[in-house]
Amino acid sequence: MTDGIYTFANDVVYDQLVALLNSIEVNEGRELPVCIIPYNNQLDKIRAEVAKRNHVTLFDNQESIAFWEDFMTQAWKANQTAQKVWKEQGKPEVRRVNFVRKLCSFDGPFDKFIYMDADTLLMNSVDPIYQKLNDYDWVVNDFQYKSEMHYIYNPEKIEILDKVIGLEKAKSQIFCAGWFASKKGVFNPAKIAELLNYLKSGDAEVLSLRGSDQPLYNYMVSRSGISFYNFAYHNLEQATGSHWSSTFDVVDNVLYDKGQKITYIHFMSISAGKFTQLCGGEDVKIPYQDVFLHYRYLKSPSDRPQLKPPSWLVQVQRNLKNAIAKISDRVISKIRKIKRGLS
């Protein structure tokens, strides 16, 4: 049995990937292999980094990539509400199809695996996660279930959701798509064919139009009936946080929540551009940015930048760009409303 970690990256998130790999190497406590699933073919920096590391590989099963992208495409095309709304908004039939490549984890070299987004850092041993996989098919550790349900499921299709999954079950099993653990074979072609049949028979309508891959993963887990465990739900008293917005104590570049090491920190929703600016020497005020920089430059400390605030001109340019983008969004929204009124 081989344990391992998958992540998902291209050269745009190179800095985050290096930091993640270093955090795994330092904080896991054992040599755990990592397989990088490519977001696209922009991989020059990634390939060079993989060549330097003995326990890191690049996923290259094109058949698997095609299988999962086809699954996501069929799933969202079956959602008639999404297709109607997105067409009116001038959006494509399927959004961010590349993100479903995370599910290539089921076709890789590891029997038990943890998937971690590139914008995460490992803070503690993951042995408890692998141990929990002895008893459960899907293991997570986050508080996403406390957020609004509409990020995952369409609030206008609650009756369908209640019928096919059950509201209480659906709510309690909500999890973040940026960090999860499972096992090879849990979702195989036969299981996916079964889920596609459900989706095309009306289940697809329950998926939230706000998302792309995350609503689909949540649906897959709850609808399939596989065994599910969330450390932050089923063991709440001992649970630690993982989101960058939480207040953690920093001790020797490891984050603690109420005296306990957290398992990981997730910098979700912080743009890749912010990390590029940070590694370029700009003080962008990302929470725990010193911890991030420690792991990013762990193997090359002399390259770690001395941070400075952005210049006045840069700040003005960014503010102007943001203002123009907001005005543009408002104009486009008004045009769409007018078109809908005329149709």
N, C-alpha and C positions, 0 to 999 in steps of 0.2 A: 504494500500500500504506500503510495507516494502522496505526501502532503505538499502543498505549494500555494503561492499567491499569484493571482492575475491582476494586471492593471491595464489601462487603456490610454494610449497616448500617441502623439506625433510630435514633430519638432516644435510646434507652437507652445507646448507645455513641457519643454525639455528641462527647464529649471525645476519645476515641480517634481518631475520624474526622478531627477538626480537626488533631490531631497528625500523623496519617499524611499528610494532604494537604500540610501545611507541610513535612514531611520530603521528600516527593517534589519539591516546588517548589524546595527549597534544594539537595538532594543529587543530583538526577538530572543536572543540567547542561544540560537543554534543556526546553522547554515540552512536556510530555507530557500528553495528555488523559486524564482520569479519568472513569469512568462508575460511579455508585453503584447497585448492585442493592438494592432495598428488601427488608428482612427481613419487614416487614409495613407497615401503613398509618400507623404512628406516625412521622410524618415532618415535623412542623412545623419543628423546628430544622434538620433536614437541608435542607429546601427553602429556608429563609432563607440557609443557608450556600452552597448551590449558586448562588443569585442573586448572591452577592458575587464569585464566581470565574468567570473567562472560560473556563477549560478544563475545567470540571467539569460533568457532566450527570447526570440521574437516569434510570435505566432504566425504561421504562414500557410494555414489550411484554407485555401481559397474556396473550396467546396463548402466548408462550414460557414464561411463569411456569406457566401451566396445564399445558403439555406436560411440563415437567420434574417437576412435582409428581405428575402422573399416572404418569410413568415410575417414580419412586421408590416410589409407592404399590403399583404392580403388582409391582415387584421384591421388596418386603418381604412382600407378601401371598403370594408364591410360596414363601417360606421357611417350611415347615411347622413346623420346630423352633421358630423365633422366635414364630410365631403361638401355638403351644401354651404355651410358657413365659411369654410376655407376658400371655396370657389368664389363666393361673394367678396371675400377679403383679398382675393388675388394671390392666395397662397397655394403651394403645391399640394398634391393629393396626400402626400406623406411627408411629415416634418422630421428632419434630423435622423434619417434612416440609419446613418452610420452608428448611432448610439447603441443600436441593438446588437452590435458586435460584441458587447460585453457577454452575451450569452454563448459566445464561442468557448467560454470557460467549460462548457459541458463536453466539448470535443477535444480538449487539450490533454496534456500529459499527466495531470494530477487526479488522483482518485478522490481525495478530499481537497477542497480549495476554499480560499477566501478571495473575494473580489474586492479591490480597493481602488477608488478613483485616484487619478494621478495627483489631485490636489488634496491628498490626505498625508498624514505622517503617523507612523506606528509609534506608540509610546510604551507598550508593554508586551509581554509574551502572549502569543495567540493560542497557546496550548489548551486553555479552557474552551476555546471555540471549536477546535478539532475534537476535543472530548465530547462536546455537546452533539457533534455530528454523528456520534455513535448511536444516538437515540432519536435524532430529528433529521429531516431532509433539508430543511431551510432554517438558517440561524442568522439573526440580525442583532444589532445593538444600537438602537437609536430611539428618539422620542417623536418620530414623525407622526405617530398615531395620535398625538395630542394636537396636531395642526388641523386646519379646516379640511373636511373631507373632499371638498370640490377640487382640490389639487390633484386628486386621484380619480374620483368618480364624478360623473355628471349629475349634479343635484336635481336636474329635471327628469332623470331616469331612475329615481329611487325605487319605484315599484318593481322595475325589472331587476335591479340590484338585490332587493330583498328576496325576490323569488329565486334567483339563480345562485346567490351566495349566502344571503342573510345579512341584514344591516349590522348587527352586533359583531358578527365574525369579520365582515369586511372592514369595519372601523378598527377593531382590535388588532388586525393583522397588517395595517398600513405600515410601510417601511420605506426608507430612503434607498433609491437605486444606486447610490454611490458606494455602498458597503454591504456586502452580504456573503454568506458562506453556504456551500452546498456540496453535492457529490456528483461525480460523473454518472450519467445515465438517469438522473432524476427527471430530466426533461429530454426525452428521446424522440425520434421521428414519429413513432406511434402516438405518443402522448400529445405532441404538437398537432398532429392531424386531428385528434379528438377535440382539442381546444379550438382549432380553426373551424371545425364543424359547428361548435357552440357559438363562436363569434359570428359566423355567417348566418346563423339562425336567429340572430337578434341580440346576442350578448354584447356585441361590439358597441352598442349604444350606451352602455354604462361607463365607458371610458371617458375621462375628463378631456375636454378640448384644450385644456391648458398645457397638457403634457405631450410627450411623444413616447419614450420608452418606459418611463416610470409607471404610468397607469397600466401599461400592458404587463409589466412584471408583477405588479400587485394583483392584477386580475388572474394571471397565470397561477400564482401560488395559492390564492384563496379558492379559485374555481376548481383546481385540480384535486384539492383535498389532501395534498401532501402535508406531512407533519411539520409544524412551525414553532419556532421558539425565539422570543425576543428578550434578551437580558434586561432591557430597559422597561419591559412590561411584566414579565413573569417573575422577575427578581428585583422589583423596584427599590427595595430598601438598600440593596447593595449596588445598584446601578450608578454608573458615572456618566457624565455628559460627553459629547463628542463634537458639538458645533462650536465654531470660532466665536460666536456671540456669548458663550458662557464665560463665567469668571473662574479661571483656574489659577492655582499656585504653580510657579515655575521653580523647580529645584534641579540644578545641573542639567538644564535643557530638557527636562521631562516634566510633563504637565500632570498635576494632581487635582482631584476633585474631592474636597472634604477629607483630605489625608490619604486618598487612594489614587494610585496611578490610573489614569484613563487608558483605555485600550488604543484609541486613535483620536486624532483631531481632523476634522473635515473643514476645509476652507471653501465650502460650496457657495456659489453665487458671487465669489470674488473673481473678477475677470482675469484671464491669462495676461492681459496687458498690464494689470497692476503688478503682477509678479515680475514681468519683464522690466518694468520701470524700477522696481525694488532692486533687482539684481544689477541694474544699470547705475545704481547709486542714489536713487531718489527716495527720500523718506515719504512713503505713501500712506503711512499710518495704518497698515494692515495689522489687526490684532495678532499678537504673538509673532511679529515679524522677525524679531531677534532669534527666536527659536527656529523659525523656518530657515533663516540665513545660516544658523549653526549647522544644520543638516545639509543644506545646499552646498556649503563650502567645507564640509567635514574633511574631505580628502585634499582640498586645495585652499587652506586657510589664508594664504597670502593673497589670494584672488578676491577675498571677501571685500566688498566695497565699503567705503566710509560714507554714510548716508548724509545727504543734504536735501533741504526742501526744494521743491521745483521753483524755477525762476518766475518772476512776476509775469513775463511775457508768455511763458508756457501755461500758467494758470489762466490768463486772459483767453488764450487760444482755446483751451479746453472748455472753459465756461461758455464761450461763443459757440463752439461746436455742439455742446449739449443743448443750448437754447435753440439752435437751428433744428436739431433733431426733434425736439419736443414740438416745435411749431409744425414741422413737416408731418409728424404723426397725427396732430390734430386736423390738419388739412385733409390728409388721406382718409381719416375717419369720417369727416363730414362728407367727402365725396362718395364714400361707400354708402352712407345713410341715404344720400340723395338718389343714388342708383337703385337702392332697394325700394325706395318710395316710388320710383318710376316703373319698376318692374311689376 
